[in-house]
């Protein structure tokens, strides 16, 4: 019953694997960082393609260049 009072240790589940948690956290942070850089490059490239005379292919070139620069500076 829930009304019983236990005096022994409370079960806390399986032991934590901290090394695996840190690897997952590092992967999440890297994905967030690089994903943000790629999305910013995409938005700038879309703006260049739609609102300037660069056009579709100019936007692709802007995206590729900004993606390479962004990933380079994120390392």
N, C-alpha and C positions, 0 to 999 in steps of 0.2 A: 504494500500500500504506500501511497505517497505521504501519508501522515507519519510513517515510521521515521524515527531519527537514527541515522547510522553514525556510529562513532569511528568506523574504519576509514581507510583512504578512499577517495572518490576515483572511480575509473576515468581516466582521461583519454582513452583511445590508444591507437598505435603510436609508437615512438616516432618523432619527427625526423625526416631526412633533410637536414638543413642544407647539405650540399646541393640536393636536387631543387630545393626551394630557391636557392641563390641562382642556379642556372636558369630556372624558369623566369625569375625576376629580371636577370640580365637580358634574356631573349626578348621579354616584353618591352623593356626600355629601349633596346636596339630597334625593335620593330616600330615602336612609336616614333622614335627619332628619325629613322630613315623614311618611314611612311609619311611623316609630316613634311620632310624635305621634298619628297616626290610630289605630294599634293600641292605644295606651294609652287613648285616648278610647273606643274600642270595648269594651275590657275593663271600664272603669268603667261604661259605659252598660249592659253586660250584667249587671254586678253590681247596678246600680240596678234594672234591669228584673226580675231573677229574685229578688232577696233583699229588696226593699222593696215597698211598696204602689204604686209607680210604674207597674208593668206594662209592657206592650209599647210603648205610645205614649209613656209617660214615659221609657223607655229610649231611644227614638228622639230625643226632645227633648234628653235629656242628651247623647247622641252628637253631635248637630248643634251644640249650644252648646259643648261641649268641643272639638270639631274646629275651630270658628271661633276660639275662644280660643287653642288650641294653635298653629294656623297663624299667627295674628296675632303671637304672642310669638316664633315661630321666625324671623320676618323680621327 
